């Protein structure tokens, strides 16, 4: 009887060990591409350098709040699609559209020539 209980306990422990995902499985899938926000955070972090405390916090807030530092640095202008998106967003905001109404408006606005 004791052997039966011991065997059942060992089997359940082995089952639990096999049921848990391997921690290396996430790393095996390869590194994910950084999002725009993550790239921006990295760039601001490098620019912050040796700043500490309140000075660093203020710098990071200003740096992360800046609009498209990469585009400004390269001197590229907004594309026509970006301009259209900006205009449509502003129109939707002034009309106070929300949810499905906003989605339908944006689809119509962005597809208009």
RODREN-787491 format. One record per residue (C-alpha): z negated, y, x; residue number from 1; residue in one letter; chain. Coordinates in steps of 0.02 Angstrom, whole numbers, padded with zeros to 5 digits. Each point is the difference from the previous one (the first is absolute). Example, Ala and Ser with C-alpha at 12.3 -4.5 7.8 and 13.67 -1.06 7.14 Angstrom:
       c3       c2       c1   num   residuo   cadena
   -00390   -00225    00615     1         A        A
    00033    00172    00069     2         S        A
//
This chain:
       c3       c2       c1   num   residuo   cadena
    00000    00000    00000     1         X        A
   -00046    00119    00142     2         X        A
    00166   -00036    00085     3         X        A
    00093    00040   -00160     4         X        A
   -00089    00168   -00019     5         X        A
    00028    00040    00184     6         X        A
    00185   -00043   -00014     7         X        A
    00019    00109   -00156     8         X        A
   -00087    00146    00085     9         X        A
    00111   -00014    00153    10         X        A
    00155   -00012   -00108    11         X        A
   -00047    00157   -00097    12         X        A
   -00035    00095    00161    13         X        A
    00167   -00053    00071    14         X        A
    00085    00054   -00161    15         X        A
   -00081    00172    00010    16         X        A
    00055    00021    00180    17         X        A
    00179   -00043   -00045    18         X        A
    00002    00111   -00155    19         X        A
   -00039    00159    00096    20         X        A
    00150    00095    00069    21         X        A
    00021    00003    00186    22         X        A
   -00043    00170    00073    23         X        A
    00149   -00011    00118    24         X        A
    00123   -00017   -00145    25         X        A
    00006    00188   -00027    26         X        A
    00035    00031    00183    27         X        A
    00132   -00136    00003    28         X        A
    00107    00092   -00128    29         X        A
    00028    00139    00126    30         X        A
   -00049    00183    00005    31         X        A
    00044    00104   -00151    32         X        A
    00097    00162    00018    33         X        A
   -00105    00157   -00004    34         X        A
    00008    00108   -00153    35         X        A
    00046    00184    00017    36         X        A
   -00183    00047   -00025    37         X        A
   -00056   -00121    00136    38         X        A
    00129    00070    00120    39         X        A
   -00055    00177   -00042    40         X        A
   -00183   -00049    00028    41         X        A
    00043   -00072    00170    42         X        A
    00095    00156    00052    43         X        A
   -00140    00116   -00057    44         X        A
   -00128   -00110    00087    45         X        A
    00095    00015    00164    46         X        A
    00015    00189   -00020    47         X        A
   -00186    00015   -00036    48         X        A
   -00036   -00063    00176    49         X        A
   -00180    00030    00056    50         X        A
   -00052    00108   -00149    51         X        A
   -00167   -00053   -00074    52         X        A
   -00101    00027   -00158    53         X        A
    00043    00142   -00118    54         X        A
    00141    00062    00111    55         X        A
    00086   -00170   -00006    56         X        A
   -00029   -00017   -00187    57         X        A
    00077    00171   -00033    58         X        A
    00148   -00038    00113    59         X        A
    00033   -00169   -00083    60         X        A
   -00011    00076   -00174    61         X        A
    00128    00133    00045    62         X        A
    00113   -00122    00093    63         X        A
    00000   -00132   -00137    64         X        A
    00025    00131   -00135    65         X        A
    00154    00072    00086    66         X        A
    00165   -00039   -00087    67         X        A
    00117   -00116    00096    68         X        A
   -00040    00043    00182    69         X        A
    00132   -00121    00062    70         X        A
    00142    00085   -00096    71         X        A
   -00059    00173    00053    72         X        A
   -00008   -00052    00182    73         X        A
    00176   -00070   -00002    74         X        A
    00068    00152   -00091    75         X        A
    00081   -00102   -00138    76         X        A
    00022    00078   -00171    77         X        A
   -00034   -00084   -00166    78         X        A
    00137   -00109   -00067    79         X        A
    00080    00036   -00168    80         X        A
   -00096   -00146   -00077    81         X        A
   -00165    00069    00067    82         X        A
    00039    00171   -00071    83         X        A
    00042   -00079   -00168    84         X        A
   -00164   -00098    00003    85         X        A
   -00098    00158    00036    86         X        A
    00085    00093   -00141    87         X        A
   -00022   -00143   -00125    88         X        A
   -00184   -00019    00047    89         X        A
   -00029    00185   -00027    90         X        A
    00089   -00005   -00169    91         X        A
   -00102   -00151   -00056    92         X        A
   -00160    00087    00053    93         X        A
    00040    00161   -00096    94         X        A
    00039   -00105   -00154    95         X        A
   -00166   -00093    00026    96         X        A
    00085   -00169   -00020    97         X        A
   -00102   -00157    00026    98         X        A
    00027   -00188   -00001    99         X        A
    00158   -00069   -00078   100         X        A
    00061    00173   -00050   101         X        A
   -00008    00059    00180   102         X        A
    00083   -00158    00064   103         X        A
    00144    00020   -00123   104         X        A
    00018    00185    00042   105         X        A
    00002   -00035    00188   106         X        A
    00130   -00138   -00020   107         X        A
    00111    00116   -00101   108         X        A
   -00027    00149    00116   109         X        A
    00032   -00096    00161   110         X        A
    00157   -00085   -00066   111         X        A
    00075    00165   -00062   112         X        A
    00138    00069    00110   113         X        A
//
